[in-house]
């Protein structure tokens, strides 16, 4: 057994490729881009087929795999097959494996799982990528739209609600069974589209993000370690694990990552956000801004 399984960690091969991109040669980057654009199919092909896709030589593919930490192409493919199997696991498939904890042990068991998964998620967050997302969301020159899927729209609204308190030009786009193309009428290169999409990825969310990218939007993606197809058009990608104490994917690590982004924004924006927050409080309370300031002094 080589080092591949240890190098891969909890973040998945696609995310590992993103992290190692700067270490690759120009030819190896061609392989990396083909792998990411056609994940996982490209990686399940043989060396010659992947080399043909990327228009490079077979040895270049082998060097690419080696720089990911694998001893050879078979080990790389074994890891990829295992990853795909995990990625396609549904709640129904996981349900029979759920074991009943000891009497009164559900709370403690859940706490242990949540703590472990939050730690995994934060350990896998590239600091530079995280800081870049905070900087972009704090930049008032850009408008920000937040959207997600059936469940992940909860994340989208949560981030939007906090952004809206700290800076102007924010919008929440409600998830729909079919893409809401009309929502893209006013977006452009000065728009940041924050997309939430987790495994059993939602086709309408993916298509919406792709169309937004075509319109010039900068895409920020929050997803799981196996990466939503939205990653193909995303400028920045932040991942979190989804393993929970129940047969269903958990939202706890993802929410923790969003909370960390909000914390970063509060530091980045600092006092700039206070007048807006005060005005929102005044509107809610029906008092004047001056009265509210006097109350808080």
Secondary structure, DSSP 8 states (H G I E B T S, - for coil): --SHHHHHGGG-HHHHHHHHGGGS-HHHHHHHHHHHHTTTHHHHS-HHHHHHHHTS-HHHHHHHHHHTT-SSHHHHHHHHHHHHHHHT--HHHHHTT----STT-HHHHHHHHHHHHHHHHHHTS-HHHHHHHHHHHH-TTSEEEEE--TTTHHHHHHHHHHHHHHSSSEEEE---SS--GGGGTT--TTEEEEEE--SS--HHHHHHHHHHHHTT-EEEEEE-TT--GGGGT-SEEEE-----SSSS--SHHHHHHHHHHHHHHHHHHGGGGHHHHHHHHHHHHT--HHHHHHHH-
